[in-house]
Amino acid sequence: MMEFRDLKTQYQKYKQEIDTAIQAVLTNANFIGGNEVKELEEQLADYVGVKHCITCANGTDALNLVMMAWDIKVGDAVFVPDFTFFSTGEIVSFRGATPVFVDVDRETFNIDTIKLEKAIIKTVEEGKLTPKAIIPVDLFGLPADYPEIERIAKKYNLLVLEDGAQGFGGNINGRRACSFGDAATTSFFPAKPLGCYGDGGAIFTNDDELAELLKSLKIHGKGENKYDNVRIGVNSRLDTIQAVILEVKLKAFIDHELEAVNRVYQLYNEKLAEIAKIPTIPEGFYSSFAQYTIKLKNKEQRDGLLAELKEHGIPTMIYYLKPLHKQVAFSDLESDDQDFEITNELCDTVLSLPIHPYLSEDDVNSVCEVIKEYKFF
């Protein structure tokens, strides 16, 4: 059966390197911290093009640690896209602050910068909350419109936290994802563009003071050592085994995987351009294609095609079935459904197809043949 994200083939290709790396950790019995984690952080920072990389236990912790470091709290407003995974909004509420949801762009699926500025102005005029930060998401591998987002943030004196959980490897005119804003985060969840064999995450920044604070917060607010606690922190570390797996996979990602996944994207585009709405990549932007997502005309058409592909043993996913503003956990927040026209539309019409660096042209052809033969009307 076809894999949606083929981690099995990837492992077989790099089995010797991965097994050797894991065995070295087991032999040395150095399971937490150590040089391996430090080396990975240096490699990641170098690839992204920033001064500091701070690894942690997962992508959600990465976001939350930055919220802690920035002292985001009750009474603060943080602007997040409505069309994204739950954690982007969750970490705001976890701090007692209020997420303000913003509709997304119909073409890129990323936060709509015109609606973002309107939401900021509205929040200021209402006077109930203090605008503090924006968390743009690099959805499906495509960086958000950071040139415009950073202009807006500067105008209203807001911090920008890039949620690059899906965006690692993407770029804007050569400037890599996870290097934008005041800080950025990513996730090493196995299905992400760069994934480990469990949970893992990282924070990127050029801010020396922020980097030092994050290093303290992630280890119980440590001072000179872990038994000298100078602030309230959390316990969020990347395991050494995950670090060595990521070192092997980062090399593969840079050497060929990013290029290979973009070849798959081009193959899909060539075959589906006349049939469905294919992904839009603006000029100067480059996606790492965490997902390849098409749009259908309506929910019935989308759900019918999903069922047809399933019949042929082709896995698909819907990212996302429900907008953030409709999540039960956020039901206490005021929101007008009419403000989220695009997000509501996308939740009914998007369908993500299998994509990964090891997807063959024959597999792409198989997927596209089923889609071409499906009776859309």
Secondary structure, 3 states (H helix, E strand, C coil): CCCCCCHHHHHHHCHHHHHHHHHHHHHHCCCECCHHHHHHHHHHHHHHCCCEEEEECCHHHHHHHHHHHCCCCCCEEEEEECCCCCHHHHHHHHCCCEEEEECECCCCCCECHHHHHHHHHHHHHHCCCEEEEECCECHHHCCCCHHHHHHHHHHCCCEEEEECCCCCCCEECCEECCCCCCEEEEECCCCCCCCCCCCCEEEEECCHHHHHHHHHHCECCECCCCCCECCCCCECCCEHHHHHHHHHHHHHHHHHHHHHHHHHHHHHHHHHCCCCECCCCCCCEECCCCCEEEECCCHHHHHHHHHHHHHCCCCCECCCCCCHHHCHHHCCCCCCHHHHHHHHHHHHHEEEECCCCCCCHHHHHHHHHHHHHCCCC
